[in-house]
Amino acid sequence: MFAQTDWVPAGTSGRRKTVGYGANMTIVQFEFEAGGGVPPHSHPHEQIGYIISGKMEYTVDGKTFVLTAGQSTVVLGGIVHSGRALENSVIIEAFSPVREEYRK
């Protein structure tokens, strides 16, 4: 299966679009302006993120770190996490299982 959705708002000063999904995974592109991001949250999905460009500050399970282009992060399902763009940033995120709400 494959689906590319239109851009929709994401977090603060951000947007996302689903670039594909299969039976067990969803791939999403996020773009955030500097200062934008997502507040602390959790979900049952395992999440792997890859920074295409920019610089992101992540807090995962109470630990904060900065990632730049070419770096990635893994967040296990159920773990509280957040992200904030330190500069304009583009990120690709993979979620498993499928994020049904991202198919639209």
GIMOPE-V549872 format. One line per field, one symbol per residue. phi: phi as a letter, one per 30 degrees, with the letter a starting at -180 (. if undefined). psi: psi as a letter, one per 20 degrees, with the letter a starting at -180 (. if undefined). burial: b if it has 16 or more other ideal C-beta (glycine too) atoms within 10 Angstrom, else e. Layout:
phi: ???
psi: ???
burial: ???
This chain:
phi: .aaccddbdbhchbbbbdclabdbabcbccbbdejdlbdeabadddbbcbddajbbccbbhiccacbbejcbbbbdeicdaabbddaebbbcbcbbdecedcdc
psi: qqpprrpqqpbpkrrqqpiqqbhjqppqpqppqpiraprprrripqppqpogqapqpqookipprpqrpirrqpoqqipprrqppirpqpqpppppapnhiji.
burial: eeeeeeeeebbebbbbbbeebeeebbbbbbbbeeebbbeeeeeebbbebebeebbbebebeeeeeebeeeeebebeeeeebbbbbbeebbbebbbeebbeebee
